[in-house]
Amino acid sequence: MEYGKHVVFEGNLVIRTHCDELGQIQVGIYGDPQGLKEFGEFLIQLADFDQTALPPRGLPEGEGIHIHLKSGLAMNKESCPVTVGRLDGKGTGSFEWFYPRFTPKAGQKGKRAVTKK
């Protein structure tokens, strides 16, 4: 994965949102086998990406890498624009950049953001 390059999937991939009968927003991810495999490989590459390799101008310290997937380019034109990213901040591992009150899953210590008074 090259950071800063447009992501293009050769297979078909559609990511859409809709409201269910209770008014809750749901996200649907659909694709043909090739599109789903490419999306899965993209997620693994994002997870394995060395954030510290990016200069501060490309990714400031404490922020997580994120990629914008555009409809009609990365995905089929029926898709919503989607941002996919890492919660862990570059060099800090903190989730605070994403959401200051983020609560990690049980058993994950050291990731909780410090509340500033």
N, C-alpha and C positions, 0 to 999 in steps of 0.2 A: 504494500500500500504506500503510495506516495502522497504525503500530506500536501494539500493545496491543489491537487489535481481533481478534476471532475470524476465522480464515480459513475460508471456506465455498466449496467448489467445487460448481457446479451439475451438472457432469458426474459420471460414475462414476469413482472412483479407489480402487484397493486397493493398499496397501503391506503386504507380509507377509514374514516370515522363515521359513526352514526349514533343516534340516540335510540336506546331501547324503549320499551313500553313504560319503564319507570323513570325515564328522563335521564338515565345515566349514559355518559358518553362511552362508547366502546370503540376499540381500534381493531380492525380486521387486516390481517396480512395474508395475501393469497398470491400464488404463483404457480407456474408450471414447474416440473422437477428441476430444470436448469436454473430458473430464476430463484427458486428457494435455496438451492445449493450455493449459488453465487452470493446470495444475501447472507447465508450462514458463514461462508468463508470470509466475507467482508467483516462480519461481527467478530470472528476469531482474530483476524488481522488487527482490528481495532483494539481488542483486548490485549494482544501481545505487543502492541506498538510501544516503543521506548519514548515516552514523553520527554525525557530529559535530553534527547537528541535534538529537540527543536530549540532554536534560539529564543530569547525572551520576546523578541518582536513577533515571532510566530505563535508562541504560546507562553504567556506570562507565568511566572512562578505561582503555584497554588491553584491554577485553573486546570480543568480537564480538557483533553482534546475532544472536539466534536466536529462532525461532518454533516453538511447539509445535502440531503438527497432531493433532487429536483424532479418534479413530474415531467414526463416527456424526454428526460435525459437519462437519469439513473433508473427510473421506473416508468411504467406505462403512463400515458397522459391522464388517465382516470384517477391517478393517485393524488393524495394530498402531499404538499411539501413536508418532509420529515427531517428532523435533526436527531442524529444518533451520536451518543458520546459516552465518555468515561466519567464516573462520579469522582474518582480519586484525583486530587489535584497534583499537578506536576511538582515533584520534589517534596511534597508534604504528606500525600496520602489522605488528606482531609477531604471530606465531602462538603465542607463549608462554602466553597465557591458556588456550589449548585443551589444549596438551600440551607441557610444558617441553622434551622432547627431540624435538619434531616436526622431521622432515627434509623441507624443501621439495624439489620436483622440480628436476632439474639445470637450471642456467641462471637460477634465481631467487635473486638475491643480496639480502641485507639483510632477509630474512624469517626467517632461522634464529634461534631463541631463544638468548639468552646463558645459558650454564650458570653458575650461581652456586656458588661453593665454600664 
